[in-house]
Amino acid sequence: MISDRGPDENATVLRYGRRQFVAGMLATVPASVLCVFGLDLLFVPGAPIVLALLLAASGAAGVWMFRRAWLQRKWAIAFDRTGFWWLRGDATEVLPWGTLDGVGIRRRMMAFGGAFRSPPGRWGKAFVLELRPRGGGRELIDISLCHHACERALWRWAPEALLFGEETRA
């Protein structure tokens, strides 16, 4: 439900977009450096062209990551007595607690397979906030960078009957 107003002044607001922006910037820097090396290799006589093009293509991936991080930098989620708020830049959407069948945090284990499979509890975890609206379906929001704060806010604001706790799924 789109709302003209925002969450209460005592709401718990988590600016997860800013955290993702910083993490995205950390990934963009190496991609940009590889791009510069790739473009430099294009002008070196006898250099492998395929390698130079692959390194330059990493720059395109870096630009895409930067754009995505920049667009999401103002995203936030909030919890208050009304419900769950999703604040995406200028758009504000609220899911009142009464319209949900369940809410909780899901830990997903990312399977890498083979020799690179990580031991449980060390690597490959992603945390998502799962909202189950009435009438079926579900919303999954990546909260990997702020899952502890989100869990505390969820336990504080969500009605106990809606909480399904934390699930682990592969």
Disulfide bonds with the S-S distance in Angstrom:
none
